[in-house]
Amino acid sequence: MTGELSPIDKAKFAAAKRAVDFVEDGMRVGLGTGSTAAWMVRCLGEMVREDGIRIKGVPTSVRTAELARQVGIEVISLDEAKWLDLTIDGADEFDADLNLIKGGGGALLQEKIVATASDQMIVIADTAKEVGTLGAFPLPVEVIPFGWQTSRALIEEALINLDVMGRDVTLRMNGDAAFVTDEGNHILDLHLKRIGNPRQLSLVINQIPGVVENGLFIDICDVVVVGHGDGRVEVRDINAGTVEEEKIDFLESDNLFTDL
């Protein structure tokens, strides 16, 4: 089945397969949301079924919770877990300092809460997600529905004085209706093109009334596992300052592919 996967899916799978090596028996693990994170959840499910490891997963979205239960992972809430050993999640962009843009899947609020409640955050990504400067991917900002147009106007006004190249702000849609997050909020996508000072931008945006959270993850990620289409992975540890490279073998009999 792996021969039918695109190079990008092979890269995502390779990153996910390597990242679950960080998971040990008895851990409480934050489970990210998105296409790459879905590979990770499948890999963890295989470890539960095949290797007998016992973990408790805290999902960052309804759809991740559903997938985790399907593959045999025990799902608990963050309030039940209280604190996590690690979180594994994807990213829409990451830079050399392992700062991230997340929220393309609409789960940035729960993802940020779970990631910051963890001893370690590991990001899994393909090579296309690495950028020199954040901002090519639109920055998601979660806002409450009440007065969202006022919040958008205030964001647009704030962007005038910030180090960005673009200032277009659009409401994320789901068909003909506004997209609604798991928390019942809307998402504004900020088309900034380049973010010169992510830390400043994050602080300013989060001070605007109506804004719940933004998709900039600053000083949260500890390790990024970068997958390549040929099965190579790079493990970059920002705290240790190390970069390791290895190869993940694709097995035709891998159970992960049976229901694709």
N, C-alpha and C positions, 0 to 999 in steps of 0.2 A: 504493500500500500504506500510506502514512503516514496516510491518512484512516481506516484501520482501527485505528490505535494509540490507546490511551487517553491522556488528557492527562498522566497520570503517566509513561507510557512516552515520550511526546514530550519531556517535561521531562528525563528521563534521557538520551535520545538527544541533545538539544541540548547538555547539559552535557558529554557524552562527545565530541561532535563538536568543541566548542570546545577541550577540554582537549588533544586530540591535536595542536593547533597548536603546543604547546610542544615537541613531539618533532622532532628534527632528524636528518638523515642521519648514520649511524654511531654513534648513541647506544645505550647499554645501558639498557634500560627495565624497571622493575619493573611487573608486570602484576597488578593487584588481583583480588579475588574478589567475586562477587555479581552481582546483576542489572544494576546500573548499570555496573559494571566490564566486564561482558560486552559492552555496547554499545561501550565504549572499545576492547576487543580487536578487535571487528568493524571499527571505524573505522580502527584501525592496520593491519589486514589489507588494507583497501581502499587505504591509502596505499602499502603494499608492492606490491600488484598493479598499481595504476593509475599511481602516481607513481614507482615504482621506488626508493623509499628503502630503505636497508639498515639494519636495526636488529637488535639481539639482545634478546630478551625473557626476563626471569626471572619465572616465574609463582609465585604464592603459594598454589597448590593444584593438585591433580591435575586437577580439572575445568577450571581456567583453562589449564593446559598443553595439554590436549586441544583446547580451542577455538582456542588460539593456533596450534597446528600445522595445524588444519583451515583456517584463513584465511591460511596461508602465512607466518607469523612464525617466524623461527629461534628456537628455545628452547634456552637454556643454563641451567646451575645457577648459584646465587649464588657458589659456590666457584670456578667457572670465570670468572665476571665480576669477582669480588673487590670491585668498587665500581660503583655505578650513577650515571648522570647524573640520572635522576629516576624516581620511582614515581608512577603514577596509580592511584588506588583509590577506592572508595566509602566511605561512613560510615553508621552507623545513627543517629547524632546528631552535631551540632557546635554549639559555642557561639560567642559573639562573639570569643573569643580563639583560635578555631580549634582548641580542644581537642575530642577526639573520643571517642565510644564506637564500637567496632568489634567484630566477632566474631559477628554474627547468623548469618552463613553458616558459622561454625565454623572459620575459617582465621586467627584472630587472631594465633597465634604466628608463623607464617610471614610474615603481613602486617607485623607489627611489626619482625621481623628485616630484611625487605627494605626497609621504609620508612626505617629508621634507617641502612641501608647506602647511602643515596642522598644526592646533593647537594641534592635538592629533592623534597618530597612534595606532589603536587597531588591534592586531593580533589574528586570529582565527586558532586553530590547534587541532589535535587529540593528544593523549598522546604519540604516537610513535615519534612525532617531537621534544620532549624534550630530550636534551642531557646534559651530564656533561661538555663536551668540544666540541666546534664546530669542524667540519672537516670530519666527516664520510660521509656526503653528499658532492659530488664534488662541489667545489666552481666555479660558473659561472663567466666568465670575458668576457664582450662584447668588441670586437675589430673591427676596420674598416677593410674591405676586403683588401685594399691596404697593401701589406707587412705583411700580418697576420702571415706568417711563421717566419719572423724576430721578430715580437712581441712575438710569442711563445718562440723563442730561448732566448730572453731577459728575459722573465718571468721565464723560467727554470733556467737561470743563477742566477737570483735574489733569487730564492727559496733556493739555496745552503746556503745562509747566514741567512735564516729565520727559526723560530722555528716551523717546520712542520715535519711530519713523512714520507710523500710521496712527490714525485716531478713529477709524470706523468701528462702530459698536452695533452689533446686530443681535436681535432676539433669536435664540435657537428655536427652531420649529420641529414639530413632529407631524408631518403632513400639513394640514391646514390649521392646526392648533399649536399653541406654544408647547414646547417640550416641558415635561414636568418631572422633576427628580424624585427619588424615593422619599425624600423629605417633604415633597409637595411644593417645591420652589421652582423658579425659572432659571435659565442660564443665559447670560449675555456673553457673546463671543467678541473679544477685543482683537481686532486685526491690526496689530502693532508693527509687524514686519521685523522690527529689531528692538530689543529691550536693553538699553544701555546700563541700567542700574536696577536689576531685579529686586533687590532688597528694599530699596526706596519705593519702587512701584507697589510692591506687596503691602507695605505699611500704609501707604497713602490710600490705596483702593479699599483696604479693610476698615478705614475710618469713615467711609461714606455711608450714611444712613440707608438701610435697606439691603446692604451687602452682607451676605452671610459668610462667605469665604471665597478666596480666589485659588486658581490652579497652579500658582507658583509654590514649589516645594523647595525651600531654601534651608540648607544645612540639616536636612532630614535623611537623605540617602547616604548609606555607608559603603555599599558595594554595588557595582553595576556589572551584570553578566551580559556581554554582547555576543549575540549569535551571528554566524555567517551561514550562507546557503550551502556550503560544502561540509557543514558539521563542526567547523572550528568555533571555539568560544574563547573570549578573553574575559578574565575575571579581574576587575580593577577595584582595589580596596583603597579608598580615599584616606583612611586613617593610618593604614600601614604603609601607604605610598608604593604599593606593589601592583604589578600587572603580570598575570600568569596566562599562558595560552595552552589549550589542549584540544583534543578532538573527541567529539561525541559520535559513537557508532549508531547508525540507523539499522534496526533489526526488522526484517520483514515480518516477523512473527509478533511484533510488539502489539500488545492488546489495546494500546491507545488508539490505534487506527481502525479498529474493527467496526466502529459505529460512525465513521466519518462518511 
